[in-house]
Amino acid sequence: MPIRPVDVDDVMQGVMLKVYENLCNYNARYAFTTWVYTIARNHCLDTMRKEQSRLRFEAGGNIPDIESPYPDPEEALLKSESGKEARLLISNLSRTDQQIAFLRFFEERSYREISRVLGIPTGTLKYRVHAIRRVLEKRREDDE
């Protein structure tokens, strides 16, 4: 069952409410955009989990994962002409590594920002970025 536009508005309103309610918890040492992005990401994941649980309960436990009819910004970038090679190269990475690659290589986020958004220690993140680069270079060499 796809997510309806009304649901998107509800999720967006929920994110904005969480941002407003937690402004007192914002630490100015960090980028405001990273803080908001983290709240939005976590709220969206929570909403998707709740919706999947509700649908599974209503359907007796057997439903496929929810897919949105709207293009994922990451997918849109990776499906573009300039992103076709990148899409092929990172498509076999784990979901977390795909998120890391997108935030680091496409959005050019700092290690600190990515660490806060994904909840991964900075040292571990740097190692994973290095490992992702090695995998991507090896795949590129194999394709040539």
Secondary structure, 3 states (H helix, E strand, C coil): CCCCHHHHHHHHHHHHHHHHHCHHHCCCCCCHHHHHHHHHHHHHHHHHHHHHHHHHHHCCCCCCCCCCCCCCHHHHHHHCHHHHHHHHHHCCCCHHHHHHHHHHHHCCCCHHHHHHHHCCCHHHHHHHHHHHHHHHHHHHHHHC
